[in-house]
């Protein structure tokens, strides 16, 4: 729906920068704290998709070059240096907090909040026979939160799959050097890798 244009991105760019975002679900949801303040949830679903799309646009060319020059290891090294500054600059530009988080972290600085972990668990454990995870908006008294699931694609396995199976030993050595506490391996295609988490001030 509002997030659909966000799905067609280079696989190599996706698996390094966004941990393989592929939110292809059609339906988006929202919920509020019942405070009665009028909020147009659809506008924040659209804003969230636009902002995360901007993140991809800004990183894709540079990451593609890093991949061409240094392979997977080169792209991992580049992302380690460039991803956080880029996200910080885009957060300031859009007056929004932008974060990627997971229950299985690569960078411990991206640890989930209590609310983010609740969303992750919800995405990991959908109701039997229910709809698949989709972008959603959660409204509290002071902030508007946008979440979108991050699913693993085939190319993501080079960085998040089985060690010595999908991930080359040399590349995993680089991962462990840059992220000694890495937990983000052992995934299979289609599994939930984590979430995008955007937080807007309530008065924006």
Secondary structure, 3 states (H helix, E strand, C coil): CCCHHHCCCCHHHHHHHCCCCCCCCCCCEEEECCCCCCCCHHHHHHHHHHHHHHHHHHHHHHHHHHHHHHHHHHHHHHHHHHHHHHHHHHHHHHCEEEEEECCCCCCHHHCCCHHHHHHHHHHHCCCCCCCCCCCEEEECCCEEEEEEEEECCHHHHHHHCCECCCECHHHHHHHHHHCCCCCCCCCCCCCEEEEEEEEEECCC
